[in-house]
Amino acid sequence: MDLETRPLDPIGVEIHGLSLGEGGGGPSEETLAALRRTVVDEGLALLRGQRLTPDEQVALGCRLGPLEPMDLDRDGRAPVLGILSNVGADGAILAADDPRMRLVRINERWHTDSAFREVPASFSIFTAVVVPETGGDTFFASLERAWQTLSGEDRKGLLGLNGIHDYRSAYRSEADPASVEPISSDPRVDFPVRLHPIARRHPESGRTSLYVAEHMGGVEGWPEARGRALVSRLVAVATHEGAVYRHRWRAGDVLIWDNRTMIHRAQGFDPRHARVMHHVRVAGSEPPIPASR
C-alpha cells in the first residue's frame, strides 16, 4: 500500500492520515510494512498529533522488532522506554549544573544512537511530550546522501576503514578533558570502545552510507589526530547547512528514523523551561556490515 506523504526539506517525509496508537487495534501489518519501507527509503518520517502513551510507543516499537534496553534501573531491569528530560521525579526542573543534564548537553553533538553497542539500533522512535517555548529542536542529516556526494576516489579510500566509537569520551569533563565522569551509577553498565566500518552496507536496502559521529575517537590503526581529522571532515560533508532537516517539535509529534543511515543532534534550550521526550530504539539485527563498493 502507499502512504500519504509530503516531502520535508531537504530530507524525510511527513505522513498524513495514519494513527499509530493502539485505539482501533493500531496500524495493520500492511500499513506497518509500508511505514518501515518509507523510513528506510526516506531516512525519517514525521507524524504529528499522535500523543502516544508510553505503552503505545513501546508497542509500536515492538512491532518493528525487539527493543533495545536503555539502561539498568534500580532493580537491575533494563527498561526499553528512555526519557530525555530536564524534569526530575518530583516534577521540578533540574538545575543547569545537575549531573543528569550532561546527557542533554551531550546529545547536542552529531551522533547516531547506540553506536557504542556491538549491534547498534536499527530504528529510533521519538515522541514529544512537553516542548519548551523556544529551542530544543532536533537536526537530522543523511549519511547515505553524504556517501553519494563523495568522489569515487574518496569512497575507495574509506572502504575497509573502521571508526573508533568511544562513548566514554563523550562524558569527558568540559573543565578537565583528561577526566571521565561515570556514564552510569551502576557498575554493571559497561560501554567498551567499539570498532564499526566507516562505510557500511544497509542490511535491508543494500545501499552504502557513511557511519560517523562526533563522539568518535578516530580511525583504527591511524594516528589519533589524523583519524579525528578525517571523521570531522566526513561529519562536515554530511551536515552542511543545505543537507540538514531542522525539526521544530510540537507536543504529540512522533519522529521515526533509520538509525543506520541518519545522524542527528539536539539544540540547546532555555533550562528554565521543561522539555520531556520519550524514546524507544528498535534493536539492530547484526553488527554493521562493511561496504564493498
N, C-alpha and C positions, 0 to 999 in steps of 0.2 A: 504494500500500500504506500501511497505518497502522503507525506505530512504537509500541512500548510505552513510554509516558511517564508521569512523575509530576511534578506541578507543583512548582516551587520557590517559595519565599516571599520577596518578592512578585512576582517576575518570573522567566521562564525555566522550563525543564523539565529533568528528568533522564531520560535514555534508558536503558532496560534491554534486555538480550538482543541487543546489537549489538556485534560486534567490528570495529574499524576497521583492524586490522593486515592485512598482506598474506598472512598464512597462510591457505591455502584460497582465495586469489585476491582477498581483500578484499571490501568491500561490492559488491553488484550495482549496476548502473546505476539500477534501480528504487529500491533502498534509498537510494542516494546522492541521488536526486532528492527522496525523501521527507525525508531529513535536511536538505537545503537548504531545502525549504519550511518545515520545522519551525523552523529557525533564523531565517528571515525573519519568520515569524509570531510567534514567541515571544521573539525577541531574542537568546537564548542557549540552548545545550544543553550539559549535563554528561554525560559518560560516564566512569564510574570503572573502575579496574582494567585499563586498556588497555596501559600500559607500551610505548608505541610507540617503535621505534628512530628515530633521526633520518631515515633513508631512508624509513621508513614514513610518518612525519609529512609529509615533503616530497611523497611520492607521493599522500597523501590530499589535500593542498592543491592539487596539480596537477590532480586530478580535478574540483575545484571551479572551476578557472580558472587562467590564468597567474599565477605567483607574483611578488610584488613584491620587488625586491632590497633587502637590509637596509643594506648599506654596501659600501665597496670594501676588499678585503683587500690584503695586501702586494704581491700580483701584479697588482693592478688589476682583479681579477674582482669580481663582485657576488654574494656568496653569498646564498642565499634562506632559510637557517636562522639565525635570531637566537638568541643565547644570553644570557639575562639572569641574571647570576651574580655572586656575591661571591667566587668561587674563581678563582685565577689559573691560568695554563697549567701551573705547576709543582705544582698541587694544593693550594697554601697559600691560606688565607683572606685576602682583601685587607684591608688596614688601613682603618679607617673613614674616614681622610682621603685615601685613594688617589683620584687623579683619576677613575679608572674607576668609582668608586662614585657619581659625580654622576648618571649615568643612573638608577641605582637610586633615588636620592632624588627626582629629577625625576618619576619615574613615580608618586610619591605624590600628585601633583596630578590633579584630574579632567581627563581628556583622551580624545580619540579618536585612533586610530592613523593616522599619516601624513597628518594634516591639512595639513602643510607641502608636500604634493605637489599638483600641478595636478589629478591624478586620485587621490584617496585610496583606500585599500584598501576592498574590499567585505567580506571575512570575515577574522577573525583566529582562529588555532588555537594554543592554548597547551597544553603538556604539562608536568606536574610531574615532575621527575627526582629532585631532592633537596629536601626541605622542612625548615625549621627546627622546633624543638620548639614554639616559640610565635611568634606574629606571622607576617608575610608573607602575610596574607590579601589577597584582591582584592575590591574592591567594585564593583558594577555598578548602573547606573540607565538607564532607558529615556527617550531624548529624544523618542520617538514619544508615549509616555504623557504626558510633560511638555507637549507641544504640545496634547494633548487637554484638559488641565486649564486651559488659558488661556481667558480670556474672548474672545468674538468681537471685541471692540474691540482687545484686545491682539494677537490674531492678525493682524488687518488692519494694525496699526501695524508689524508685523515684516516683512510682505511687501515685497520689493524692497530690503531692507537686506542689506549684505554685511559679514560679520565679517572682521577683520584677524587672520590666523593668522601669528604671528611666532615661529617656532621658536627663533630665536636668543635671544629674550627669556627663554626657559626656562633658558638657560645663563648668565644674568647671575650674577655672583658674589654670594653672600649677604653677603659682607663689604663689597663695593663694588658696589652696584647699577648704577653707571654703566659698569662694565667688562663685557665679554662674553668668556668663555673660548671657545676653539675647540670647535666641535661635533665635528670630526674632525681627525686629524693629516694627512689627505690633502687638499691644496688643491683637488683635483678635485671634492670633495664640497661642493655648494652648496645651501643651503636658503633661497631668496628668500622674502620675505613673500608670502603668498597671500591672495586675497580669495575667500571662499566665502559663499553665501547663508545667512543665519541661519535661514531657513525653507526646507527642501529637500524635494523630492518623491522618494520611493523609486523607483528605476528598475524594480523587479520588482513590488512590491505596489501602487504608485501612491499610497500613503499619505504624509501630510506629517509631518515631525518637525522639531524644533529641530536646529541644528548649532552647538553652542557648546562651549567648553572653557576651562579656567583659564589656558591659555597665551596666549589671545587678547589682542591689544593694543587692542581697542576695535571701533568701527564706522566703516566708510568714510564720510568726509565729516562726521563728528561730532567735537566737541571730545573729546580723549582721556579726560578724567575722566568725561564723560557716557557715552561709549561703554563704558568699563570698568565703570561702574556698572550699565548695562543687562546686560552679559554676566554680571556677578556675580549679578544678580537672577535671570536665567534659569537659570544653573547651580544656584542655590539651589532654584529651583522643581523642577528635575529630581532633585535629590539630597537632598531632605529625608528624615528618618530612615525614615519609613514606606514610602518608594519604593525603597529600596536593598536589593539582594541581596548578602549577605556570603558569599563562598566561602572556606571553610577547606580548604586544599589537603591532599590525600593523595598520596603518590608513586603515579604511574600514572594520575592524573586527566587527562582531556582536556576542555578547555572550548572550544567554538566559538561565536563571537558575530558578530552582524551589526554591523560597524563603522559602518554608515551610520545606525544608529538607537540604538546603545548608547554610553554614556560609562562610563569605568572609572578606577579608581586603585588603586595598591598600598598596603599597610600596611607601616610600618616593622617591623623585626625586630632581634633581638639580633645585631649584626655578628660576634659570636664564633662563630655557628652558620652552617653552609653553607646556601645556597639556590640551586638551579640550575633554571631554567625554559627550555624550548625553545619557540620562537615562529616561526610562518610566517604570512605575510599573503597573501591572495589579492588580486591587483590589481583595482582598480575598472575598469569598462568605459567610463566617461565622467566628466567633471567633474560635481560636484554640480549637480543640476537645481533651479533656483529654484521654489519652490511658488507657485501662483497663487491658492490659497484655503486 
